[in-house]
């Protein structure tokens, strides 16, 4: 699934469940960072399409810069979008979101692409290949997107009726 928004489906569901404990923007940034190496291969026609970046070791190494750069890039994006009651993304949230993003990317691509070797350099085996059909995997990603959106919307409506806030991470906090 290179360069597909379907990778975002599981992230939307995780965001709906964890709320302020997860940044969907950092998760999305990690998805982009994961696919830089395949993009270079597609543009240059040189290299292994799903190479080192699509291993769990590569995902671990890419999660770190994804969190470090994603925190700041996403905060700038939130400011530009003029998000109400904006609160900076906390470092633990940035790291959790980046690691979930990179690891889920390897997991999903392991099911779909024959050239992914998720446990390299320890093993070239990919036991998840065709665990489900590519169509089923795409439907699962779409389903998690829709389910996550529905869960988020239901919780948002429930909290608004009770006069609360769904997103405690966006509450203006007094300066200490």
Secondary structure, 3 states (H helix, E strand, C coil): CCCCHHHHHHHHHHHHHHHHHCCHHHHHHHHHHHCHHHHHHHHHCCCCCCCHHHCHHHHHHHHHHHHHHHHHHHHHHHHHCCCCCCCCCCHHHHHHHHHHHHHHHHHHHHHHCCCCCCCCCCCCCCCCCCCCCHHHHHHHHHHHHHHHHHHHHHHHHHHHHCCCCCCHHHCCCCCC
